[in-house]
Amino acid sequence: MKQAVQLPLGVQLRDEVSFSNYYPGPNHALVALLDCDRPDAASLPDPFLFLYGSSGVGCSHLLQAACYQNDHGGGRSSYLPMREMVAYSPRVLDGLETLDLVCLDNIEAIAGHWLWETAVFNLFNALRERGTRLLVAADCPPRQLPLQLPDLVSRMSWGLVFHVQPLSDEEKLASLRMRARLRGLELTEEVARFVLNRSPRSMQGLFDVLTHLDGASLRAKRRLSIPFVKQVMSW
């Protein structure tokens, strides 16, 4: 798979992130909009899309999956986690308008950083002028962002806005089993429910447990049963 370009300061995409291993649940319409390879995919009516949701709902996953798909198709993209970027000069944004896709994650992190807010405002205008796709993710809707630059707040509301909804327990169960299946791991509903009831409730926490169990299963050459899970996880 081709590496995304313009990833400054060693920022890397997670290898396991794709649309195929994201369980959409109530976010089906959003995934269909972003995943250009799906048969039911809609064409994006506006090159700017704003996602927001609480921690763990998968906003970062969706942004990185969009970059992977774009690069896999021969395009050029950049994924920038703003919580990390604000420690550096806004000049890391220079030249991004020449790409096909730019993804800015955790945009709320630049609030109060005047130089960064100004740089993102200028980048937004440059991307808009060239018709470059821009995906932005935050932990709140555009109008609730604590940004100091009024024009930037206005720009963040220009495109399509999606609230990424959390999964229900049953959807988390289905997501966990889907991720296990993609790993070639047999995870029965009974064992998956046992894991769900004892693991951290966040999806990342569940997936971390699954990764641990997968490794233990391979080393021990044993299938995932409730007694084996109890032994490995000390539950």
Residue, then its C-alpha position, 0 to 999 in steps of 0.5 A: m500500500k502506498q504511503a500517504v504523502q505530507l505526513p510531517l514529524g513522523v505522523q503515521l496512519r495505523d495499519e489496521v484502519s480501513f472502512s472494511n473493519y469499521y462497523p457502521g451501526p447507526n453511522h451507515a449513511l456517513v460511511a456510505l458517503l465516505d467509502c467510495d468503493r462501496p456499491d451504495a456509496a453516494s457522491l460527496p456533494d461538497p468537498f468539505l465534511f465535518l465529523y464530531g462525536s465523543s471519544g471512541v466513536g471512530c472519528s479518527h478511524l474514519l479520517q484515516a480510512a479515507c486517507y488509506q482509500n484515497d492513497h490506494g486509488g493513486g491519490r495523495s492525502s495527509y492526516l494531521p492529528m491536531r493535538e500533536m501538531v499544535a506543538y509545532s509551527p503551523r508551517v507544517l500546513d504549507g503545500l497541503e492544498t496541492l493534495d487530493l485529500v486533507c484530514l484534520d483530526n481533533i480540530e478543537a486542539i487549536a482553539g486559543h492558538w491564534l497562529w494555528e487558527t489563522a493558518v487553518f483558516n487560510l488552508f481552508n480557503a486554499l483547499r476550497e479554491r482548488g476543490t480539494r477534499l477536506l475532512v475535519a473531526a472534532d469532539c463537538p459541533p462546529r458552532q460549539l468549537p472554542l475557536q477565537l477566530p469568528d471567520l474560522v468558526s463560520r468556515m467550519s459550518w460550511g460543509l456537511v456536518f455529521h454526528v458520529q453516534p456511539l454503538s449500542d452494546e449489541e452493535k459493539l458485540a457485532s463489531l467485536r465479532m466482525r473484527a475477530r472474523l477479519r483476523g481469522l479468529e473464531l469468536t462465538e457470540e457466547v464468548a464475545r458477550f463474556v468479553l464485552n461484559r468484562s472489558p473496558r466499554s470503549m471500542q478501542g479497549l475491546f479491540d485491545v483485548l481482542t488483540h491480546l487474546d488473538g496473540a495468546s490463542l496463536r501461542a497456545k494453539r487454542r480456540l477462544s473459549i470462556p475458560f481460556v479467556k478467563q485464564v489469559m485475562s485473569w478474570 
